[in-house]
Amino acid sequence: MNVREKIEGFERLTLVPQATFSTLTLGRKIKEESDSIRTCFMVDRDRIIHSKSFRRLKHKTQVYIKTFGDHYRTRLTHTLEVSQIARTIGIGVGLNESLIEAISLGHDLGHVAFAHNGEEVLNKFLEGGFRHNEQSVRVVEKLERNGLGLNLTLEVIDGILHHSGLENGQNKAKTLEGRVVKISDKIAYLNHDIDDSIRAGLLSEDILPKEIIKVLGNTHSKRIETLVLDVIKNTTEALNNNDIDIKLSKEVWEAMTELRRFMFKNVYLGDILKVERNKAKFILENLINYYYTHENELPNIYQNIAKEEGLKRAVADYIAGMSDDYCLNKFNSLFVPKVVIY
């Protein structure tokens, strides 16, 4: 018995029956030999961590608060916080931690520079629209490794695809692990965006809605604790009653939903960041227009995509992969005059 088989045996002993077991994976689009040490989901996690798209997350904005401070979240630190919260919930419920970790680490690989401002610009440009969750899937299936993709398991791809949104409708991952990542994404960004907004002087604790604070808690750590414990408790009860889904209590769900509305109104779409959001959109719109009229300046992989799927798709893929810093550097090199000394 090799190491992987020991881990798979441990899963059978410790996970709840409704969990996703590595031995029962739906597999990959291209079949591979099993690893002797790692389960299939552990392999996926490692492939994502070693990808170029994952490394670029460190220079992609989480919320567009451009600052030189070291303590503000980036898309990378957001991803790590999602992973930590999701794994805690997964362990508490008895789900597959490796699958949760792989989905968590890959869920935002398709996010555009300058947070959701970039997504809005590409959504207008690309026929059929642009959604970062779908782009994350495109990254792992098509764009990574110069067009070869990462050949991840179908469970990880499904979890990445369905991580976005807060509604309880049909946009659900097939696995409970994928659904844990979805709720953990919201727990993470709502709370760390409050923390960053307070640090930036855009919010203060005393203007957070009192009814929400009463339910969730009056500190960053307390709010996360409340939400995590509520998910574990209510999901465990639901599974014991054969209700196979990730659950929160009505009171906590409503408080989190109201907190999300508050953040959209006051931070994400608030007037205080409007000028900066418009600057970001201006940069992205000009870069999109430039490469749409200068196809020959696209890197080779995107020129090939232009031939196969059209120029707009290729430009969208190239722009979506840019970090904030790379985006700014490209804009400066293309549109800002250079100092010339004669």
C-alpha positions in Angstrom: 0.0 0.0 0.0 1.5 3.4 -1.1 1.1 6.7 0.6 -1.9 7.8 -1.6 -3.8 4.6 -0.8 -3.2 5.3 3.0 -4.7 8.8 2.6 -7.6 7.5 0.6 -8.2 4.9 3.4 -8.1 7.7 6.0 -10.8 9.5 4.0 -13.1 6.5 4.2 -12.6 6.5 8.0 -13.0 10.2 8.7 -15.2 11.9 6.1 -19.0 12.0 6.2 -20.8 9.8 3.7 -21.9 12.9 1.7 -18.3 14.1 1.2 -16.4 13.7 -2.1 -14.0 10.8 -1.9 -10.8 10.9 -3.9 -11.3 7.3 -5.1 -14.7 8.2 -6.5 -13.5 11.2 -8.6 -15.1 11.8 -11.9 -11.6 12.0 -13.3 -9.9 14.3 -15.8 -10.6 15.1 -19.4 -7.2 13.6 -20.2 -6.7 10.4 -18.2 -3.5 10.2 -16.2 -1.8 7.6 -14.0 -2.5 8.1 -10.2 0.3 9.7 -8.1 1.9 7.4 -5.6 1.9 10.0 -2.8 -0.9 12.5 -3.5 -4.6 12.0 -4.1 -6.0 13.5 -7.3 -7.2 16.6 -5.5 -3.8 17.1 -3.8 -2.3 17.0 -7.3 -4.7 19.6 -8.5 -3.9 21.9 -5.5 -0.2 21.7 -6.3 -0.7 22.4 -10.0 -2.7 25.5 -9.2 -0.1 26.7 -6.7 2.7 26.3 -9.2 0.8 28.0 -12.1 1.8 31.4 -13.4 -1.8 32.6 -13.0 -1.7 31.9 -9.2 1.6 33.9 -8.8 0.0 36.9 -10.7 -2.7 37.2 -8.0 -0.2 38.9 -5.7 -0.3 42.0 -7.9 -4.1 42.0 -8.6 -6.3 44.3 -6.6 -8.9 42.8 -4.2 -10.9 46.0 -3.8 -9.8 49.0 -5.7 -8.1 50.9 -2.9 -4.8 51.7 -4.5 -2.3 52.0 -1.7 1.4 51.4 -1.0 0.6 49.9 2.5 1.8 46.4 3.1 -1.3 45.3 5.1 -4.0 45.7 2.5 -5.4 42.5 0.9 -4.5 41.5 -2.6 -6.3 38.9 -4.7 -3.6 36.4 -3.5 -4.1 37.1 0.2 -7.9 37.0 -0.3 -7.5 33.6 -1.9 -5.4 32.3 1.1 -8.0 33.6 3.5 -10.8 31.8 1.6 -8.8 28.6 1.7 -8.2 28.9 5.4 -11.9 29.6 6.2 -13.2 26.9 3.8 -10.8 24.2 5.1 -11.9 25.0 8.7 -15.5 24.6 7.7 -14.7 21.4 5.7 -12.9 19.8 8.6 -15.7 20.8 11.0 -18.3 19.2 8.8 -16.2 16.2 7.7 -15.6 17.0 4.0 -12.6 16.5 1.7 -10.1 19.2 2.8 -7.8 18.7 -0.3 -10.7 19.2 -2.7 -11.7 22.3 -0.8 -8.2 23.7 -0.9 -7.8 23.1 -4.6 -11.1 24.9 -5.4 -10.2 27.7 -3.1 -6.8 28.3 -4.5 -8.1 28.3 -8.1 -11.4 30.1 -7.7 -10.1 33.6 -8.7 -7.5 32.9 -11.2 -9.6 34.5 -13.9 -10.1 37.8 -12.1 -9.1 41.0 -14.0 -6.8 43.8 -12.9 -8.4 46.5 -10.7 -10.9 44.2 -9.1 -14.5 44.2 -10.5 -13.9 47.3 -12.5 -11.9 45.2 -15.0 -14.6 42.7 -15.1 -17.2 45.4 -16.0 -15.1 46.7 -18.9 -14.5 43.2 -20.4 -18.1 42.3 -19.9 -19.1 45.2 -22.2 -16.3 44.4 -24.7 -16.7 40.6 -25.1 -19.7 39.3 -27.0 -21.6 37.1 -24.6 -20.2 38.9 -21.7 -17.3 38.3 -19.3 -17.6 36.5 -15.9 -14.5 35.9 -13.8 -15.6 32.5 -12.6 -15.9 31.3 -16.2 -12.5 32.9 -17.0 -11.0 31.0 -14.0 -12.1 27.8 -15.6 -10.8 29.0 -19.0 -7.4 29.7 -17.3 -7.0 26.2 -15.9 -8.5 24.4 -19.0 -7.1 26.5 -21.9 -4.6 29.2 -21.0 -2.1 27.8 -18.5 1.0 26.0 -19.7 0.9 27.8 -23.1 -2.5 26.5 -24.1 -2.2 23.0 -22.6 -4.1 23.7 -19.4 -3.7 22.0 -16.1 -6.0 19.0 -16.7 -7.7 19.3 -13.3 -10.3 16.9 -12.0 -13.9 17.7 -13.0 -14.8 18.3 -9.3 -12.3 21.1 -9.0 -13.4 22.7 -12.3 -17.0 22.5 -11.2 -16.3 24.1 -7.9 -14.3 27.0 -9.5 -17.2 27.6 -12.0 -19.9 27.8 -9.3 -18.1 29.8 -6.6 -19.6 33.1 -7.6 -22.7 34.8 -6.3 -24.6 34.7 -3.1 -28.0 33.4 -4.2 -29.4 30.0 -3.1 -30.6 29.1 -6.6 -29.3 26.8 -9.2 -25.8 28.2 -9.3 -24.4 25.4 -7.0 -21.4 23.2 -7.3 -22.1 19.5 -7.5 -20.0 18.8 -4.5 -20.5 20.0 -0.9 -16.8 21.0 -1.0 -17.5 23.4 -3.9 -20.4 24.9 -2.0 -18.2 25.4 1.1 -15.8 27.4 -1.0 -18.7 29.6 -2.3 -19.9 30.6 1.2 -16.3 30.9 2.4 -15.5 33.4 -0.4 -18.3 35.6 0.9 -17.3 35.2 4.5 -13.7 36.2 3.6 -14.2 39.2 1.4 -17.0 40.8 3.4 -14.9 40.7 6.5 -11.5 41.6 5.2 -12.9 44.3 3.0 -14.4 45.9 6.1 -11.0 45.7 7.7 -9.2 47.2 4.7 -11.8 49.9 4.3 -11.5 50.9 8.0 -7.7 51.0 7.5 -8.1 53.2 4.5 -10.4 55.6 6.3 -13.5 54.8 4.1 -15.4 53.1 7.0 -15.4 53.1 10.8 -16.7 50.5 13.1 -19.4 52.8 14.4 -21.2 53.2 11.1 -21.6 49.5 10.5 -25.3 48.6 10.8 -26.0 47.9 14.5 -28.5 45.1 13.8 -25.7 43.2 11.8 -23.1 43.7 14.5 -25.5 42.4 17.1 -25.9 39.2 15.2 -22.4 38.7 13.7 -20.1 40.4 16.3 -18.3 43.7 16.7 -14.8 42.6 15.6 -13.3 41.1 12.5 -12.4 37.8 14.2 -15.7 37.5 16.0 -17.7 37.9 12.8 -15.7 35.2 11.0 -16.1 32.9 14.0 -19.8 33.5 14.1 -20.2 32.7 10.4 -17.9 29.6 10.4 -19.5 28.1 13.5 -23.0 28.7 12.1 -22.2 27.0 8.8 -20.6 24.0 10.6 -23.5 23.6 13.0 -26.4 24.0 10.5 -24.7 22.0 7.8 -24.0 19.1 10.2 -27.7 19.1 11.3 -28.9 19.2 7.7 -26.7 16.3 6.7 -27.9 14.3 9.7 -31.4 14.9 8.4 -30.4 13.9 4.8 -30.6 17.5 3.6 -27.5 17.6 1.5 -26.5 21.2 1.3 -24.4 23.9 3.0 -26.6 25.7 5.5 -26.7 28.8 7.7 -29.3 29.8 10.2 -31.9 32.2 8.9 -30.8 35.0 11.3 -27.1 34.7 10.3 -27.9 34.4 6.6 -30.0 37.5 6.6 -27.3 39.4 8.5 -24.6 38.4 6.1 -26.8 39.3 3.1 -27.5 42.7 4.6 -23.8 43.2 5.3 -23.1 42.5 1.6 -25.7 45.1 0.6 -24.1 47.6 2.9 -20.6 47.0 1.5 -21.8 47.3 -2.1 -23.6 50.6 -1.4 -20.8 52.2 0.7 -17.5 50.7 -0.6 -17.7 48.6 -3.8 -20.0 50.9 -5.7 -19.9 53.9 -3.4 -19.2 57.5 -4.5 -15.9 57.7 -2.5 -14.1 55.3 -4.9 -15.9 56.5 -8.1 -13.0 58.6 -9.4 -10.5 55.8 -8.9 -12.9 53.2 -10.5 -13.2 55.5 -13.6 -9.4 55.8 -13.8 -9.0 52.0 -13.8 -11.7 51.6 -16.5 -10.1 54.3 -18.6 -6.8 52.4 -18.5 -8.4 49.1 -19.4 -10.6 50.5 -22.2 -7.6 52.0 -23.9 -5.5 48.9 -23.6 -8.4 46.8 -25.0 -8.8 49.2 -27.9 -5.1 49.2 -28.6 -4.7 45.5 -28.8 -7.9 45.1 -30.7 -6.4 47.3 -33.5 -2.8 45.9 -33.1 -3.4 42.1 -33.2 0.2 41.5 -34.3 1.4 42.9 -30.9 -0.4 40.2 -28.9 1.8 37.4 -27.5 1.8 34.3 -29.7 -0.6 32.3 -27.6 -3.3 35.0 -27.9 -2.7 35.4 -31.7 -3.4 31.7 -32.0 -6.6 32.1 -29.9 -7.6 35.0 -32.2 -7.4 32.6 -35.2 -9.3 29.9 -33.4 -11.9 31.9 -31.5 -11.8 35.5 -32.7 -9.9 38.6 -31.9 -12.2 39.8 -29.1 -11.8 36.5 -27.2 -8.0 36.7 -27.6 -7.8 40.3 -26.4 -10.1 39.5 -23.4 -7.9 36.6 -22.4 -4.7 38.8 -22.6 -6.2 41.7 -20.7 -7.8 39.4 -18.0 -4.4 37.8 -17.3 -2.7 41.2 -16.6 -1.9 42.2 -13.0 -2.5 45.8 -11.9 1.2 46.6 -12.2 1.6 45.0 -15.6 -1.5 46.8 -16.8 -0.2 50.2 -15.6 3.2 49.5 -17.2 1.7 48.6 -20.5 -0.5 51.7 -20.5 2.5 53.9 -19.6 4.7 52.4 -22.3 2.0 52.8 -25.0 0.4 56.1 -24.1 2.6 58.2 -21.9 5.2 60.3 -23.6 8.8 59.5 -22.8 11.3 62.1 -21.7 13.7 62.7 -24.7 16.9 64.6 -24.2 18.5 66.0 -27.4 
